[in-house]
Amino acid sequence: MVKSIREPKLATAEFSRDMVETMLTYFDAYAQDGVLKVEVTDWGLWLPNKVTGGRQFLGLARLPDTYRQ
């Protein structure tokens, strides 16, 4: 591990256990060339569907701070 190189963080994604299990279950259906792409939005994480051009909701591990009481 190289500690001297510090690159800016582009995004952080949080995954619950069921989200990871969903990714494993549907990996072959959504992966392209053995790689699963996840889109990160304010509304959650999405798996792009290469067949339909749409996307499947993967989940939201926890509510954003703005929605918590």
CHARMM-style PDB file with segment names, atoms N, HN, CA, C and O in Angstrom:
ATOM      1  N   MET     1       0.840  -1.177   0.000  1.00  0.00      PROA
ATOM      2  CA  MET     1       0.000   0.000   0.000  1.00  0.00      PROA
ATOM      3  C   MET     1       0.885   1.241   0.000  1.00  0.00      PROA
ATOM      4  O   MET     1       1.816   1.356   0.797  1.00  0.00      PROA
ATOM      5  N   VAL     2       0.583   2.155  -0.897  1.00  0.00      PROA
ATOM      6  HN  VAL     2      -0.173   2.061  -1.544  1.00  0.00      PROA
ATOM      7  CA  VAL     2       1.367   3.380  -1.015  1.00  0.00      PROA
ATOM      8  C   VAL     2       0.653   4.494  -0.267  1.00  0.00      PROA
ATOM      9  O   VAL     2      -0.477   4.846  -0.605  1.00  0.00      PROA
ATOM     10  N   LYS     3       1.300   5.045   0.739  1.00  0.00      PROA
ATOM     11  HN  LYS     3       2.218   4.759   1.014  1.00  0.00      PROA
ATOM     12  CA  LYS     3       0.681   6.097   1.543  1.00  0.00      PROA
ATOM     13  C   LYS     3       1.009   7.491   1.036  1.00  0.00      PROA
ATOM     14  O   LYS     3       0.302   8.445   1.363  1.00  0.00      PROA
ATOM     15  N   SER     4       2.066   7.630   0.246  1.00  0.00      PROA
ATOM     16  HN  SER     4       2.640   6.856  -0.020  1.00  0.00      PROA
ATOM     17  CA  SER     4       2.480   8.963  -0.175  1.00  0.00      PROA
ATOM     18  C   SER     4       1.641   9.515  -1.323  1.00  0.00      PROA
ATOM     19  O   SER     4       1.595  10.731  -1.513  1.00  0.00      PROA
ATOM     20  N   ILE     5       0.982   8.659  -2.086  1.00  0.00      PROA
ATOM     21  HN  ILE     5       1.020   7.672  -1.932  1.00  0.00      PROA
ATOM     22  CA  ILE     5       0.143   9.124  -3.187  1.00  0.00      PROA
ATOM     23  C   ILE     5      -1.288   9.257  -2.681  1.00  0.00      PROA
ATOM     24  O   ILE     5      -1.903   8.278  -2.260  1.00  0.00      PROA
ATOM     25  N   ARG     6      -1.805  10.468  -2.726  1.00  0.00      PROA
ATOM     26  HN  ARG     6      -1.305  11.264  -3.068  1.00  0.00      PROA
ATOM     27  CA  ARG     6      -3.164  10.718  -2.248  1.00  0.00      PROA
ATOM     28  C   ARG     6      -3.970  11.336  -3.383  1.00  0.00      PROA
ATOM     29  O   ARG     6      -3.746  12.488  -3.755  1.00  0.00      PROA
ATOM     30  N   GLU     7      -4.899  10.574  -3.927  1.00  0.00      PROA
ATOM     31  HN  GLU     7      -5.081   9.638  -3.624  1.00  0.00      PROA
ATOM     32  CA  GLU     7      -5.733  11.055  -5.014  1.00  0.00      PROA
ATOM     33  C   GLU     7      -7.071  11.504  -4.459  1.00  0.00      PROA
ATOM     34  O   GLU     7      -7.522  10.971  -3.445  1.00  0.00      PROA
ATOM     35  N   PRO     8      -7.720  12.475  -5.099  1.00  0.00      PROA
ATOM     36  CA  PRO     8      -9.008  12.952  -4.594  1.00  0.00      PROA
ATOM     37  C   PRO     8     -10.082  11.867  -4.701  1.00  0.00      PROA
ATOM     38  O   PRO     8     -10.125  11.112  -5.672  1.00  0.00      PROA
ATOM     39  N   LYS     9     -10.936  11.806  -3.696  1.00  0.00      PROA
ATOM     40  HN  LYS     9     -10.900  12.419  -2.907  1.00  0.00      PROA
ATOM     41  CA  LYS     9     -12.032  10.837  -3.679  1.00  0.00      PROA
ATOM     42  C   LYS     9     -13.119  11.321  -4.631  1.00  0.00      PROA
ATOM     43  O   LYS     9     -13.555  12.468  -4.541  1.00  0.00      PROA
ATOM     44  N   LEU    10     -13.554  10.469  -5.530  1.00  0.00      PROA
ATOM     45  HN  LEU    10     -13.199   9.537  -5.603  1.00  0.00      PROA
ATOM     46  CA  LEU    10     -14.598  10.820  -6.478  1.00  0.00      PROA
ATOM     47  C   LEU    10     -15.985  10.532  -5.930  1.00  0.00      PROA
ATOM     48  O   LEU    10     -16.919  11.306  -6.143  1.00  0.00      PROA
ATOM     49  N   ALA    11     -16.117   9.422  -5.227  1.00  0.00      PROA
ATOM     50  HN  ALA    11     -15.359   8.793  -5.054  1.00  0.00      PROA
ATOM     51  CA  ALA    11     -17.421   9.038  -4.684  1.00  0.00      PROA
ATOM     52  C   ALA    11     -17.217   7.977  -3.613  1.00  0.00      PROA
ATOM     53  O   ALA    11     -16.180   7.316  -3.558  1.00  0.00      PROA
ATOM     54  N   THR    12     -18.220   7.830  -2.771  1.00  0.00      PROA
ATOM     55  HN  THR    12     -19.063   8.367  -2.815  1.00  0.00      PROA
ATOM     56  CA  THR    12     -18.251   6.766  -1.785  1.00  0.00      PROA
ATOM     57  C   THR    12     -19.592   6.060  -1.916  1.00  0.00      PROA
ATOM     58  O   THR    12     -20.638   6.706  -1.984  1.00  0.00      PROA
ATOM     59  N   ALA    13     -19.558   4.751  -1.952  1.00  0.00      PROA
ATOM     60  HN  ALA    13     -18.708   4.227  -1.897  1.00  0.00      PROA
ATOM     61  CA  ALA    13     -20.787   3.973  -2.026  1.00  0.00      PROA
ATOM     62  C   ALA    13     -20.830   3.021  -0.840  1.00  0.00      PROA
ATOM     63  O   ALA    13     -19.825   2.399  -0.495  1.00  0.00      PROA
ATOM     64  N   GLU    14     -21.988   2.912  -0.223  1.00  0.00      PROA
ATOM     65  HN  GLU    14     -22.805   3.417  -0.503  1.00  0.00      PROA
ATOM     66  CA  GLU    14     -22.184   1.985   0.892  1.00  0.00      PROA
ATOM     67  C   GLU    14     -23.115   0.867   0.435  1.00  0.00      PROA
ATOM     68  O   GLU    14     -24.136   1.115  -0.206  1.00  0.00      PROA
ATOM     69  N   PHE    15     -22.747  -0.362   0.774  1.00  0.00      PROA
ATOM     70  HN  PHE    15     -21.918  -0.564   1.294  1.00  0.00      PROA
ATOM     71  CA  PHE    15     -23.527  -1.530   0.384  1.00  0.00      PROA
ATOM     72  C   PHE    15     -23.940  -2.313   1.619  1.00  0.00      PROA
ATOM     73  O   PHE    15     -23.117  -2.591   2.490  1.00  0.00      PROA
ATOM     74  N   SER    16     -25.219  -2.668   1.691  1.00  0.00      PROA
ATOM     75  HN  SER    16     -25.888  -2.442   0.982  1.00  0.00      PROA
ATOM     76  CA  SER    16     -25.682  -3.562   2.752  1.00  0.00      PROA
ATOM     77  C   SER    16     -25.437  -5.001   2.284  1.00  0.00      PROA
ATOM     78  O   SER    16     -25.146  -5.241   1.112  1.00  0.00      PROA
ATOM     79  N   ARG    17     -25.555  -5.930   3.193  1.00  0.00      PROA
ATOM     80  HN  ARG    17     -25.792  -5.735   4.145  1.00  0.00      PROA
ATOM     81  CA  ARG    17     -25.344  -7.341   2.843  1.00  0.00      PROA
ATOM     82  C   ARG    17     -26.311  -7.777   1.740  1.00  0.00      PROA
ATOM     83  O   ARG    17     -25.902  -8.465   0.804  1.00  0.00      PROA
ATOM     84  N   ASP    18     -27.572  -7.393   1.834  1.00  0.00      PROA
ATOM     85  HN  ASP    18     -27.905  -6.835   2.594  1.00  0.00      PROA
ATOM     86  CA  ASP    18     -28.528  -7.829   0.813  1.00  0.00      PROA
ATOM     87  C   ASP    18     -28.219  -7.213  -0.551  1.00  0.00      PROA
ATOM     88  O   ASP    18     -28.499  -7.830  -1.580  1.00  0.00      PROA
ATOM     89  N   MET    19     -27.651  -6.018  -0.576  1.00  0.00      PROA
ATOM     90  HN  MET    19     -27.424  -5.517   0.259  1.00  0.00      PROA
ATOM     91  CA  MET    19     -27.255  -5.411  -1.845  1.00  0.00      PROA
ATOM     92  C   MET    19     -26.113  -6.206  -2.483  1.00  0.00      PROA
ATOM     93  O   MET    19     -26.106  -6.424  -3.694  1.00  0.00      PROA
ATOM     94  N   VAL    20     -25.165  -6.632  -1.677  1.00  0.00      PROA
ATOM     95  HN  VAL    20     -25.171  -6.455  -0.692  1.00  0.00      PROA
ATOM     96  CA  VAL    20     -24.048  -7.437  -2.184  1.00  0.00      PROA
ATOM     97  C   VAL    20     -24.559  -8.788  -2.672  1.00  0.00      PROA
ATOM     98  O   VAL    20     -24.110  -9.282  -3.706  1.00  0.00      PROA
ATOM     99  N   GLU    21     -25.489  -9.388  -1.941  1.00  0.00      PROA
ATOM    100  HN  GLU    21     -25.854  -8.987  -1.100  1.00  0.00      PROA
ATOM    101  CA  GLU    21     -26.063 -10.668  -2.364  1.00  0.00      PROA
ATOM    102  C   GLU    21     -26.818 -10.509  -3.679  1.00  0.00      PROA
ATOM    103  O   GLU    21     -26.769 -11.395  -4.533  1.00  0.00      PROA
ATOM    104  N   THR    22     -27.518  -9.386  -3.849  1.00  0.00      PROA
ATOM    105  HN  THR    22     -27.559  -8.666  -3.156  1.00  0.00      PROA
ATOM    106  CA  THR    22     -28.218  -9.112  -5.106  1.00  0.00      PROA
ATOM    107  C   THR    22     -27.220  -8.988  -6.252  1.00  0.00      PROA
ATOM    108  O   THR    22     -27.454  -9.512  -7.341  1.00  0.00      PROA
ATOM    109  N   MET    23     -26.107  -8.297  -6.008  1.00  0.00      PROA
ATOM    110  HN  MET    23     -25.917  -7.871  -5.124  1.00  0.00      PROA
ATOM    111  CA  MET    23     -25.082  -8.171  -7.051  1.00  0.00      PROA
ATOM    112  C   MET    23     -24.539  -9.539  -7.445  1.00  0.00      PROA
ATOM    113  O   MET    23     -24.322  -9.804  -8.627  1.00  0.00      PROA
ATOM    114  N   LEU    24     -24.320 -10.410  -6.460  1.00  0.00      PROA
ATOM    115  HN  LEU    24     -24.496 -10.195  -5.500  1.00  0.00      PROA
ATOM    116  CA  LEU    24     -23.824 -11.756  -6.761  1.00  0.00      PROA
ATOM    117  C   LEU    24     -24.861 -12.577  -7.529  1.00  0.00      PROA
ATOM    118  O   LEU    24     -24.519 -13.300  -8.464  1.00  0.00      PROA
ATOM    119  N   THR    25     -26.120 -12.462  -7.131  1.00  0.00      PROA
ATOM    120  HN  THR    25     -26.398 -11.874  -6.371  1.00  0.00      PROA
ATOM    121  CA  THR    25     -27.191 -13.217  -7.783  1.00  0.00      PROA
ATOM    122  C   THR    25     -27.340 -12.830  -9.249  1.00  0.00      PROA
ATOM    123  O   THR    25     -27.499 -13.698 -10.108  1.00  0.00      PROA
ATOM    124  N   TYR    26     -27.289 -11.541  -9.536  1.00  0.00      PROA
ATOM    125  HN  TYR    26     -27.160 -10.836  -8.838  1.00  0.00      PROA
ATOM    126  CA  TYR    26     -27.541 -11.048 -10.887  1.00  0.00      PROA
ATOM    127  C   TYR    26     -26.270 -10.629 -11.627  1.00  0.00      PROA
ATOM    128  O   TYR    26     -26.340  -9.953 -12.654  1.00  0.00      PROA
ATOM    129  N   PHE    27     -25.118 -11.028 -11.107  1.00  0.00      PROA
ATOM    130  HN  PHE    27     -25.061 -11.577 -10.273  1.00  0.00      PROA
ATOM    131  CA  PHE    27     -23.846 -10.603 -11.695  1.00  0.00      PROA
ATOM    132  C   PHE    27     -23.771 -10.902 -13.190  1.00  0.00      PROA
ATOM    133  O   PHE    27     -23.461 -10.014 -13.984  1.00  0.00      PROA
ATOM    134  N   ASP    28     -24.050 -12.134 -13.576  1.00  0.00      PROA
ATOM    135  HN  ASP    28     -24.301 -12.856 -12.931  1.00  0.00      PROA
ATOM    136  CA  ASP    28     -23.920 -12.522 -14.987  1.00  0.00      PROA
ATOM    137  C   ASP    28     -24.890 -11.770 -15.888  1.00  0.00      PROA
ATOM    138  O   ASP    28     -24.579 -11.509 -17.050  1.00  0.00      PROA
ATOM    139  N   ALA    29     -26.055 -11.421 -15.368  1.00  0.00      PROA
ATOM    140  HN  ALA    29     -26.308 -11.633 -14.423  1.00  0.00      PROA
ATOM    141  CA  ALA    29     -27.045 -10.708 -16.171  1.00  0.00      PROA
ATOM    142  C   ALA    29     -26.649  -9.251 -16.412  1.00  0.00      PROA
ATOM    143  O   ALA    29     -26.960  -8.693 -17.464  1.00  0.00      PROA
ATOM    144  N   TYR    30     -25.972  -8.635 -15.455  1.00  0.00      PROA
ATOM    145  HN  TYR    30     -25.720  -9.088 -14.600  1.00  0.00      PROA
ATOM    146  CA  TYR    30     -25.662  -7.210 -15.550  1.00  0.00      PROA
ATOM    147  C   TYR    30     -24.197  -6.906 -15.847  1.00  0.00      PROA
ATOM    148  O   TYR    30     -23.874  -5.786 -16.245  1.00  0.00      PROA
ATOM    149  N   ALA    31     -23.313  -7.869 -15.664  1.00  0.00      PROA
ATOM    150  HN  ALA    31     -23.576  -8.779 -15.341  1.00  0.00      PROA
ATOM    151  CA  ALA    31     -21.883  -7.623 -15.891  1.00  0.00      PROA
ATOM    152  C   ALA    31     -21.575  -7.582 -17.382  1.00  0.00      PROA
ATOM    153  O   ALA    31     -22.234  -8.229 -18.196  1.00  0.00      PROA
ATOM    154  N   GLN    32     -20.564  -6.812 -17.707  1.00  0.00      PROA
ATOM    155  HN  GLN    32     -20.028  -6.287 -17.046  1.00  0.00      PROA
ATOM    156  CA  GLN    32     -20.079  -6.751 -19.078  1.00  0.00      PROA
ATOM    157  C   GLN    32     -18.579  -7.027 -19.049  1.00  0.00      PROA
ATOM    158  O   GLN    32     -17.823  -6.313 -18.390  1.00  0.00      PROA
ATOM    159  N   ASP    33     -18.158  -8.051 -19.757  1.00  0.00      PROA
ATOM    160  HN  ASP    33     -18.772  -8.630 -20.292  1.00  0.00      PROA
ATOM    161  CA  ASP    33     -16.754  -8.479 -19.759  1.00  0.00      PROA
ATOM    162  C   ASP    33     -16.253  -8.779 -18.349  1.00  0.00      PROA
ATOM    163  O   ASP    33     -15.100  -8.498 -18.024  1.00  0.00      PROA
ATOM    164  N   GLY    34     -17.121  -9.348 -17.514  1.00  0.00      PROA
ATOM    165  HN  GLY    34     -18.058  -9.576 -17.779  1.00  0.00      PROA
ATOM    166  CA  GLY    34     -16.732  -9.741 -16.166  1.00  0.00      PROA
ATOM    167  C   GLY    34     -16.663  -8.609 -15.161  1.00  0.00      PROA
ATOM    168  O   GLY    34     -16.120  -8.777 -14.069  1.00  0.00      PROA
ATOM    169  N   VAL    35     -17.217  -7.440 -15.527  1.00  0.00      PROA
ATOM    170  HN  VAL    35     -17.658  -7.304 -16.414  1.00  0.00      PROA
ATOM    171  CA  VAL    35     -17.182  -6.274 -14.642  1.00  0.00      PROA
ATOM    172  C   VAL    35     -18.601  -5.761 -14.429  1.00  0.00      PROA
ATOM    173  O   VAL    35     -19.351  -5.565 -15.385  1.00  0.00      PROA
ATOM    174  N   LEU    36     -18.961  -5.548 -13.172  1.00  0.00      PROA
ATOM    175  HN  LEU    36     -18.352  -5.707 -12.395  1.00  0.00      PROA
ATOM    176  CA  LEU    36     -20.280  -5.028 -12.825  1.00  0.00      PROA
ATOM    177  C   LEU    36     -20.169  -3.531 -12.569  1.00  0.00      PROA
ATOM    178  O   LEU    36     -19.391  -3.096 -11.720  1.00  0.00      PROA
ATOM    179  N   LYS    37     -20.946  -2.751 -13.300  1.00  0.00      PROA
ATOM    180  HN  LYS    37     -21.578  -3.105 -13.990  1.00  0.00      PROA
ATOM    181  CA  LYS    37     -20.938  -1.297 -13.144  1.00  0.00      PROA
ATOM    182  C   LYS    37     -22.090  -0.898 -12.229  1.00  0.00      PROA
ATOM    183  O   LYS    37     -23.197  -1.419 -12.359  1.00  0.00      PROA
ATOM    184  N   VAL    38     -21.832   0.024 -11.307  1.00  0.00      PROA
ATOM    185  HN  VAL    38     -20.932   0.447 -11.201  1.00  0.00      PROA
ATOM    186  CA  VAL    38     -22.852   0.532 -10.394  1.00  0.00      PROA
ATOM    187  C   VAL    38     -22.921   2.044 -10.556  1.00  0.00      PROA
ATOM    188  O   VAL    38     -21.906   2.730 -10.443  1.00  0.00      PROA
ATOM    189  N   GLU    39     -24.125   2.567 -10.824  1.00  0.00      PROA
ATOM    190  HN  GLU    39     -24.950   2.010 -10.917  1.00  0.00      PROA
ATOM    191  CA  GLU    39     -24.321   4.011 -10.910  1.00  0.00      PROA
ATOM    192  C   GLU    39     -24.694   4.535  -9.533  1.00  0.00      PROA
ATOM    193  O   GLU    39     -25.517   3.937  -8.839  1.00  0.00      PROA
ATOM    194  N   VAL    40     -24.095   5.644  -9.138  1.00  0.00      PROA
ATOM    195  HN  VAL    40     -23.427   6.130  -9.701  1.00  0.00      PROA
ATOM    196  CA  VAL    40     -24.342   6.264  -7.837  1.00  0.00      PROA
ATOM    197  C   VAL    40     -25.138   7.542  -8.059  1.00  0.00      PROA
ATOM    198  O   VAL    40     -24.690   8.438  -8.775  1.00  0.00      PROA
ATOM    199  N   THR    41     -26.325   7.631  -7.442  1.00  0.00      PROA
ATOM    200  HN  THR    41     -26.688   6.904  -6.860  1.00  0.00      PROA
ATOM    201  CA  THR    41     -27.145   8.840  -7.525  1.00  0.00      PROA
ATOM    202  C   THR    41     -27.590   9.237  -6.120  1.00  0.00      PROA
ATOM    203  O   THR    41     -27.353   8.512  -5.153  1.00  0.00      PROA
ATOM    204  N   ASP    42     -28.232  10.389  -6.022  1.00  0.00      PROA
ATOM    205  HN  ASP    42     -28.424  10.978  -6.808  1.00  0.00      PROA
ATOM    206  CA  ASP    42     -28.786  10.820  -4.738  1.00  0.00      PROA
ATOM    207  C   ASP    42     -29.887   9.880  -4.255  1.00  0.00      PROA
ATOM    208  O   ASP    42     -30.178   9.828  -3.060  1.00  0.00      PROA
ATOM    209  N   TRP    43     -30.490   9.151  -5.160  1.00  0.00      PROA
ATOM    210  HN  TRP    43     -30.254   9.193  -6.131  1.00  0.00      PROA
ATOM    211  CA  TRP    43     -31.617   8.280  -4.828  1.00  0.00      PROA
ATOM    212  C   TRP    43     -31.211   6.842  -4.585  1.00  0.00      PROA
ATOM    213  O   TRP    43     -32.067   6.003  -4.306  1.00  0.00      PROA
ATOM    214  N   GLY    44     -29.914   6.532  -4.683  1.00  0.00      PROA
ATOM    215  HN  GLY    44     -29.218   7.214  -4.909  1.00  0.00      PROA
ATOM    216  CA  GLY    44     -29.464   5.175  -4.410  1.00  0.00      PROA
ATOM    217  C   GLY    44     -28.475   4.673  -5.440  1.00  0.00      PROA
ATOM    218  O   GLY    44     -27.908   5.446  -6.212  1.00  0.00      PROA
ATOM    219  N   LEU    45     -28.277   3.373  -5.439  1.00  0.00      PROA
ATOM    220  HN  LEU    45     -28.737   2.744  -4.811  1.00  0.00      PROA
ATOM    221  CA  LEU    45     -27.334   2.716  -6.341  1.00  0.00      PROA
ATOM    222  C   LEU    45     -28.115   1.907  -7.368  1.00  0.00      PROA
ATOM    223  O   LEU    45     -29.128   1.285  -7.048  1.00  0.00      PROA
ATOM    224  N   TRP    46     -27.632   1.923  -8.596  1.00  0.00      PROA
ATOM    225  HN  TRP    46     -26.809   2.427  -8.856  1.00  0.00      PROA
ATOM    226  CA  TRP    46     -28.350   1.330  -9.717  1.00  0.00      PROA
ATOM    227  C   TRP    46     -27.428   0.446 -10.540  1.00  0.00      PROA
ATOM    228  O   TRP    46     -26.239   0.734 -10.678  1.00  0.00      PROA
ATOM    229  N   LEU    47     -27.982  -0.635 -11.087  1.00  0.00      PROA
ATOM    230  HN  LEU    47     -28.948  -0.869 -10.974  1.00  0.00      PROA
ATOM    231  CA  LEU    47     -27.263  -1.507 -12.006  1.00  0.00      PROA
ATOM    232  C   LEU    47     -27.753  -1.202 -13.418  1.00  0.00      PROA
ATOM    233  O   LEU    47     -28.917  -1.460 -13.726  1.00  0.00      PROA
ATOM    234  N   PRO    48     -26.896  -0.660 -14.286  1.00  0.00      PROA
ATOM    235  CA  PRO    48     -27.310  -0.403 -15.665  1.00  0.00      PROA
ATOM    236  C   PRO    48     -27.630  -1.719 -16.377  1.00  0.00      PROA
ATOM    237  O   PRO    48     -26.891  -2.696 -16.255  1.00  0.00      PROA
ATOM    238  N   ASN    49     -28.732  -1.733 -17.118  1.00  0.00      PROA
ATOM    239  HN  ASN    49     -29.332  -0.940 -17.218  1.00  0.00      PROA
ATOM    240  CA  ASN    49     -29.153  -2.929 -17.846  1.00  0.00      PROA
ATOM    241  C   ASN    49     -28.697  -2.804 -19.293  1.00  0.00      PROA
ATOM    242  O   ASN    49     -29.204  -1.964 -20.037  1.00  0.00      PROA
ATOM    243  N   LYS    50     -27.750  -3.630 -19.690  1.00  0.00      PROA
ATOM    244  HN  LYS    50     -27.339  -4.312 -19.085  1.00  0.00      PROA
ATOM    245  CA  LYS    50     -27.179  -3.552 -21.032  1.00  0.00      PROA
ATOM    246  C   LYS    50     -28.166  -3.961 -22.122  1.00  0.00      PROA
ATOM    247  O   LYS    50     -27.993  -3.578 -23.279  1.00  0.00      PROA
ATOM    248  N   VAL    51     -29.193  -4.729 -21.777  1.00  0.00      PROA
ATOM    249  HN  VAL    51     -29.334  -5.040 -20.837  1.00  0.00      PROA
ATOM    250  CA  VAL    51     -30.159  -5.203 -22.761  1.00  0.00      PROA
ATOM    251  C   VAL    51     -31.221  -4.147 -23.041  1.00  0.00      PROA
ATOM    252  O   VAL    51     -31.503  -3.841 -24.199  1.00  0.00      PROA
ATOM    253  N   THR    52     -31.808  -3.590 -21.988  1.00  0.00      PROA
ATOM    254  HN  THR    52     -31.579  -3.839 -21.047  1.00  0.00      PROA
ATOM    255  CA  THR    52     -32.906  -2.637 -22.164  1.00  0.00      PROA
ATOM    256  C   THR    52     -32.434  -1.192 -22.265  1.00  0.00      PROA
ATOM    257  O   THR    52     -33.172  -0.329 -22.739  1.00  0.00      PROA
ATOM    258  N   GLY    53     -31.212  -0.926 -21.823  1.00  0.00      PROA
ATOM    259  HN  GLY    53     -30.612  -1.627 -21.438  1.00  0.00      PROA
ATOM    260  CA  GLY    53     -30.736   0.453 -21.796  1.00  0.00      PROA
ATOM    261  C   GLY    53     -31.199   1.198 -20.557  1.00  0.00      PROA
ATOM    262  O   GLY    53     -30.813   2.347 -20.339  1.00  0.00      PROA
ATOM    263  N   GLY    54     -32.026   0.549 -19.743  1.00  0.00      PROA
ATOM    264  HN  GLY    54     -32.339  -0.385 -19.920  1.00  0.00      PROA
ATOM    265  CA  GLY    54     -32.501   1.151 -18.493  1.00  0.00      PROA
ATOM    266  C   GLY    54     -31.571   0.783 -17.347  1.00  0.00      PROA
ATOM    267  O   GLY    54     -30.392   0.492 -17.547  1.00  0.00      PROA
ATOM    268  N   ARG    55     -32.119   0.804 -16.163  1.00  0.00      PROA
ATOM    269  HN  ARG    55     -33.077   1.040 -16.000  1.00  0.00      PROA
ATOM    270  CA  ARG    55     -31.321   0.425 -14.997  1.00  0.00      PROA
ATOM    271  C   ARG    55     -32.222  -0.188 -13.932  1.00  0.00      PROA
ATOM    272  O   ARG    55     -33.422   0.084 -13.881  1.00  0.00      PROA
ATOM    273  N   GLN    56     -31.625  -1.017 -13.085  1.00  0.00      PROA
ATOM    274  HN  GLN    56     -30.651  -1.237 -13.126  1.00  0.00      PROA
ATOM    275  CA  GLN    56     -32.331  -1.704 -12.006  1.00  0.00      PROA
ATOM    276  C   GLN    56     -31.869  -1.126 -10.683  1.00  0.00      PROA
ATOM    277  O   GLN    56     -30.671  -0.972 -10.449  1.00  0.00      PROA
ATOM    278  N   PHE    57     -32.824  -0.807  -9.815  1.00  0.00      PROA
ATOM    279  HN  PHE    57     -33.798  -0.932 -10.005  1.00  0.00      PROA
ATOM    280  CA  PHE    57     -32.485  -0.269  -8.500  1.00  0.00      PROA
ATOM    281  C   PHE    57     -31.811  -1.344  -7.668  1.00  0.00      PROA
ATOM    282  O   PHE    57     -32.376  -2.418  -7.461  1.00  0.00      PROA
ATOM    283  N   LEU    58     -30.612  -1.065  -7.194  1.00  0.00      PROA
ATOM    284  HN  LEU    58     -30.152  -0.193  -7.362  1.00  0.00      PROA
ATOM    285  CA  LEU    58     -29.873  -1.991  -6.332  1.00  0.00      PROA
ATOM    286  C   LEU    58     -30.217  -1.750  -4.876  1.00  0.00      PROA
ATOM    287  O   LEU    58     -30.410  -2.699  -4.117  1.00  0.00      PROA
ATOM    288  N   GLY    59     -30.295  -0.495  -4.483  1.00  0.00      PROA
ATOM    289  HN  GLY    59     -30.138   0.276  -5.100  1.00  0.00      PROA
ATOM    290  CA  GLY    59     -30.662  -0.194  -3.113  1.00  0.00      PROA
ATOM    291  C   GLY    59     -30.035   1.087  -2.606  1.00  0.00      PROA
ATOM    292  O   GLY    59     -29.312   1.785  -3.317  1.00  0.00      PROA
ATOM    293  N   LEU    60     -30.338   1.367  -1.362  1.00  0.00      PROA
ATOM    294  HN  LEU    60     -30.926   0.800  -0.785  1.00  0.00      PROA
ATOM    295  CA  LEU    60     -29.799   2.511  -0.635  1.00  0.00      PROA
ATOM    296  C   LEU    60     -29.500   2.001   0.764  1.00  0.00      PROA
ATOM    297  O   LEU    60     -30.421   1.690   1.520  1.00  0.00      PROA
ATOM    298  N   ALA    61     -28.233   1.911   1.117  1.00  0.00      PROA
ATOM    299  HN  ALA    61     -27.485   2.163   0.503  1.00  0.00      PROA
ATOM    300  CA  ALA    61     -27.829   1.289   2.379  1.00  0.00      PROA
ATOM    301  C   ALA    61     -28.347   2.045   3.593  1.00  0.00      PROA
ATOM    302  O   ALA    61     -28.717   1.442   4.600  1.00  0.00      PROA
ATOM    303  N   ARG    62     -28.371   3.369   3.491  1.00  0.00      PROA
ATOM    304  HN  ARG    62     -28.071   3.859   2.673  1.00  0.00      PROA
ATOM    305  CA  ARG    62     -28.923   4.182   4.586  1.00  0.00      PROA
ATOM    306  C   ARG    62     -29.406   5.503   4.019  1.00  0.00      PROA
ATOM    307  O   ARG    62     -28.919   5.961   2.986  1.00  0.00      PROA
ATOM    308  N   LEU    63     -30.359   6.108   4.695  1.00  0.00      PROA
ATOM    309  HN  LEU    63     -30.755   5.735   5.534  1.00  0.00      PROA
ATOM    310  CA  LEU    63     -30.892   7.390   4.238  1.00  0.00      PROA
ATOM    311  C   LEU    63     -29.832   8.478   4.346  1.00  0.00      PROA
ATOM    312  O   LEU    63     -29.029   8.471   5.278  1.00  0.00      PROA
ATOM    313  N   PRO    64     -29.823   9.416   3.395  1.00  0.00      PROA
ATOM    314  CA  PRO    64     -28.909  10.552   3.505  1.00  0.00      PROA
ATOM    315  C   PRO    64     -29.228  11.378   4.751  1.00  0.00      PROA
ATOM    316  O   PRO    64     -30.357  11.364   5.241  1.00  0.00      PROA
ATOM    317  N   ASP    65     -28.236  12.089   5.253  1.00  0.00      PROA
ATOM    318  HN  ASP    65     -27.319  12.100   4.855  1.00  0.00      PROA
ATOM    319  CA  ASP    65     -28.409  12.902   6.464  1.00  0.00      PROA
ATOM    320  C   ASP    65     -29.580  13.866   6.350  1.00  0.00      PROA
ATOM    321  O   ASP    65     -30.252  14.132   7.346  1.00  0.00      PROA
ATOM    322  N   THR    66     -29.838  14.394   5.164  1.00  0.00      PROA
ATOM    323  HN  THR    66     -29.291  14.177   4.354  1.00  0.00      PROA
ATOM    324  CA  THR    66     -30.919  15.371   4.985  1.00  0.00      PROA
ATOM    325  C   THR    66     -32.301  14.771   5.225  1.00  0.00      PROA
ATOM    326  O   THR    66     -33.253  15.507   5.484  1.00  0.00      PROA
ATOM    327  N   TYR    67     -32.427  13.438   5.141  1.00  0.00      PROA
ATOM    328  HN  TYR    67     -31.654  12.840   4.930  1.00  0.00      PROA
ATOM    329  CA  TYR    67     -33.714  12.782   5.356  1.00  0.00      PROA
ATOM    330  C   TYR    67     -33.858  12.162   6.739  1.00  0.00      PROA
ATOM    331  O   TYR    67     -34.944  11.719   7.114  1.00  0.00      PROA
ATOM    332  N   ARG    68     -32.773  12.128   7.492  1.00  0.00      PROA
ATOM    333  HN  ARG    68     -31.891  12.488   7.187  1.00  0.00      PROA
ATOM    334  CA  ARG    68     -32.822  11.541   8.843  1.00  0.00      PROA
ATOM    335  C   ARG    68     -33.366  12.555   9.833  1.00  0.00      PROA
ATOM    336  O   ARG    68     -33.184  13.762   9.674  1.00  0.00      PROA
ATOM    337  N   GLN    69     -34.032  12.049  10.849  1.00  0.00      PROA
ATOM    338  HN  GLN    69     -34.180  11.068  10.977  1.00  0.00      PROA
ATOM    339  CA  GLN    69     -34.575  12.940  11.882  1.00  0.00      PROA
ATOM    340  C   GLN    69     -33.687  12.967  13.081  1.00  0.00      PROA
ATOM    341  OT1 GLN    69     -33.982  13.663  14.052  1.00  0.00      PROA
TER     342      GLN     69
END
